[in-house]
Structures are given as C-alpha cells and as structure tokens.
C-alpha cells in the first residue's frame, strides 16, 4: 500500500474537517474520527488494501462538509479517488430530508468502490446512532434496510456486520 498517498489524504481530511465535531458515546469528538474509522472498517471488515479506496474513505465527506472542490481532490489524489468521493457526496442543493432519499436512489448505480465506502460509512453511522437524537436514530434505522437493498452484493462481510448492528439497535428501540 502507498502509505505516502494515504498519509496525504489523512492530513488533507484533518485540515478540511478542522473544528468540526461529531456526537459520539461520551460526548463530542473531532469529526475526523469518523472518516478514519470508515477506512479502518474497510481494512478490518472487508479486507480492503486498495489505497485509492482507502483515500476515498478518508476523504468521503470533504466535498459535502468542507467546501473542497472536485478538482482539488483530482489534482491531489487523482481522478479515481475524486470520482469515488463525488459519488458519495450528497447534493447540497436538495433539502436535507431529500438528500438521504437521493442517496438511496443513487446507491444502486454507484461504482463498486463507492459502494464499499458507503457500506463502511453506514456501518460507522449505525455505530454512532445509539448516541443520536431520537429523530436521527429513527431515520438511520429506517433508511438502512433500503440502502442495503441498493448496495446488496458489494461486500457480504460489511453487509452482514450492518445487519447484525441494525438488529441490535432495533431491539434497543
């Protein structure tokens, strides 16, 4: 694996997400924890060692959440990584409630690489759902089975991990 490119992606994502927070167990954490965990889920649960996919995982929220431009990502990390990130980016022109529906609709036609990152992202979001407000938690629990239908077959190991976590969270509701 090209750790130089991956390290560059981590440094870039840290810079772009600087000052952003995310609700986690025990309080808020720096947002960068989420994309780093998404990459780790890909390595640990799916056995991904493709540096482009792991870079896309670390960068997956930069366009959406930090104002990073596609051309910046392409210039720094190549077209492949930038295209994966673009596939994963919600359309900010849509009302927030419609963004998730749009993502579910688009998921089926995503590239295999984007589907892997989306599954790892959803797994991490489910792990954090226990600490989310009831509205967000319910949204995640409701939309995840629909998202899984669109992503079915992309990575059985991640799909199984999501299904187990989903069942666990549903039983706690």
C-alpha positions as CSV (number, residue, x, y, z in Angstrom):
1,X,0.0,0.0,0.0
2,X,1.2,3.5,-0.8
3,X,1.3,5.0,2.7
4,X,2.5,8.3,1.3
5,X,-0.7,8.9,-0.6
6,X,-2.8,7.7,2.3
7,X,-1.0,9.9,4.8
8,X,-1.5,12.8,2.4
9,X,-5.2,12.1,2.3
10,X,-5.4,11.9,6.1
11,X,-3.6,15.2,6.5
12,X,-5.9,16.8,3.9
13,X,-9.0,15.5,5.6
14,X,-7.8,16.6,9.0
15,X,-7.2,20.1,7.6
16,X,-10.6,20.2,5.9
17,X,-12.6,18.9,8.9
18,X,-10.7,21.1,11.4
19,X,-13.0,22.4,14.1
20,X,-15.9,20.1,13.1
21,X,-17.4,17.9,15.8
22,X,-19.5,14.7,15.8
23,X,-21.7,13.3,18.6
24,X,-20.3,10.0,19.9
25,X,-20.6,8.0,23.0
26,X,-19.4,10.1,25.9
27,X,-19.8,13.4,24.1
28,X,-18.5,15.2,21.0
29,X,-15.3,14.2,19.2
30,X,-13.4,15.7,16.4
31,X,-15.2,14.9,13.1
32,X,-12.0,13.4,11.5
33,X,-12.5,10.3,13.8
34,X,-15.5,9.3,11.6
35,X,-13.7,9.1,8.2
36,X,-10.7,7.5,9.8
37,X,-12.9,4.8,11.2
38,X,-14.6,4.3,7.8
39,X,-11.2,3.5,6.3
40,X,-10.5,1.2,9.3
41,X,-13.8,-0.7,8.8
42,X,-12.9,-1.2,5.1
43,X,-9.5,-2.7,6.1
44,X,-10.7,-4.7,9.1
45,X,-14.1,-5.9,8.0
46,X,-13.8,-6.0,4.2
47,X,-10.0,-6.7,3.8
48,X,-9.6,-3.6,1.5
49,X,-6.0,-2.7,0.9
50,X,-6.5,-0.6,-2.3
51,X,-5.0,2.8,-1.4
52,X,-7.4,4.7,-3.7
53,X,-10.5,3.3,-2.0
54,X,-9.0,3.9,1.5
55,X,-8.1,7.5,0.5
56,X,-11.7,8.0,-0.8
57,X,-12.9,6.7,2.6
58,X,-10.9,9.2,4.5
59,X,-11.9,12.0,2.1
60,X,-15.6,10.9,1.6
61,X,-17.1,13.9,3.4
62,X,-14.7,16.6,2.3
63,X,-16.8,18.0,-0.7
64,X,-20.0,17.8,1.2
65,X,-18.8,19.2,4.6
66,X,-15.9,21.4,3.9
67,X,-16.3,23.1,0.6
68,X,-13.5,21.1,-1.0
69,X,-13.8,21.1,-4.8
70,X,-13.7,18.1,-7.0
71,X,-10.8,19.5,-9.0
72,X,-8.8,19.9,-5.8
73,X,-9.2,16.3,-5.0
74,X,-8.5,15.2,-8.5
75,X,-5.3,17.3,-8.6
76,X,-4.1,16.0,-5.2
77,X,-5.3,12.4,-5.3
78,X,-6.2,11.5,-8.9
79,X,-9.4,11.3,-10.8
80,X,-10.3,7.9,-9.4
81,X,-10.3,9.0,-5.8
82,X,-12.1,12.2,-6.7
83,X,-14.8,10.4,-8.6
84,X,-15.4,8.0,-5.7
85,X,-15.8,10.9,-3.3
86,X,-18.1,12.7,-5.8
87,X,-20.3,9.6,-6.0
88,X,-20.6,9.6,-2.2
89,X,-21.4,13.3,-1.9
90,X,-24.9,14.4,-1.1
91,X,-26.5,17.0,-3.3
92,X,-26.4,20.1,-1.1
93,X,-29.0,21.8,-3.3
94,X,-31.7,19.4,-2.1
95,X,-33.5,20.0,1.2
96,X,-31.8,17.9,3.9
97,X,-34.7,15.4,4.2
98,X,-34.5,14.7,0.4
99,X,-30.7,14.2,0.4
100,X,-30.9,10.8,2.1
101,X,-33.6,9.6,-0.3
102,X,-31.5,10.8,-3.2
103,X,-28.5,8.8,-1.9
104,X,-30.6,5.7,-1.6
105,X,-31.8,6.1,-5.2
106,X,-28.2,6.7,-6.5
107,X,-26.6,3.9,-4.5
108,X,-27.6,1.1,-6.8
109,X,-25.7,2.7,-9.7
110,X,-22.6,3.6,-7.7
111,X,-19.2,2.1,-8.7
112,X,-18.1,-1.0,-6.7
113,X,-15.6,1.2,-4.9
114,X,-18.1,3.8,-3.9
115,X,-20.5,1.0,-2.7
116,X,-17.7,-0.3,-0.4
117,X,-17.1,3.1,1.1
118,X,-20.8,3.7,1.5
119,X,-21.2,0.4,3.4
120,X,-18.4,1.2,5.7
121,X,-19.8,4.8,6.2
122,X,-23.2,3.4,7.0
123,X,-21.7,0.8,9.5
124,X,-19.9,3.7,11.3
125,X,-23.1,5.8,11.3
126,X,-25.0,2.9,12.8
127,X,-22.4,2.5,15.5
128,X,-23.0,6.2,16.4
129,X,-26.8,6.0,16.1
130,X,-27.1,4.8,19.7
131,X,-26.0,8.3,20.8
132,X,-28.0,10.3,18.2
133,X,-31.2,12.2,19.0
134,X,-34.3,10.0,18.5
135,X,-35.2,11.6,15.1
136,X,-31.8,10.9,13.6
137,X,-31.6,7.5,15.1
138,X,-35.0,6.5,13.7
139,X,-34.1,7.9,10.3
140,X,-30.9,5.8,10.2
141,X,-32.8,2.7,11.4
142,X,-35.5,3.2,8.7
143,X,-33.3,4.0,5.7
144,X,-30.5,1.5,6.3
145,X,-32.5,-1.6,5.1
146,X,-33.5,0.3,2.0
147,X,-29.9,1.4,1.4
148,X,-28.7,-2.2,1.9
149,X,-31.0,-3.4,-0.9
150,X,-29.3,-0.9,-3.3
151,X,-25.8,-2.0,-2.1
152,X,-26.5,-5.8,-1.9
153,X,-23.6,-7.9,-3.1
154,X,-21.0,-5.2,-2.8
155,X,-19.4,-6.7,0.3
156,X,-21.1,-9.5,2.1
157,X,-18.9,-9.1,5.2
158,X,-19.9,-5.4,5.7
159,X,-23.5,-6.1,4.8
160,X,-23.6,-8.8,7.5
161,X,-22.0,-6.6,10.1
162,X,-24.5,-3.9,9.3
163,X,-27.5,-6.3,9.5
164,X,-26.3,-7.5,12.9
165,X,-25.8,-4.0,14.2
166,X,-29.2,-2.9,12.8
167,X,-30.9,-5.8,14.6
168,X,-29.1,-5.0,17.8
169,X,-30.1,-1.3,17.6
170,X,-33.7,-2.1,16.6
171,X,-34.1,-4.4,19.7
172,X,-32.9,-1.5,21.9
173,X,-35.5,0.9,20.5
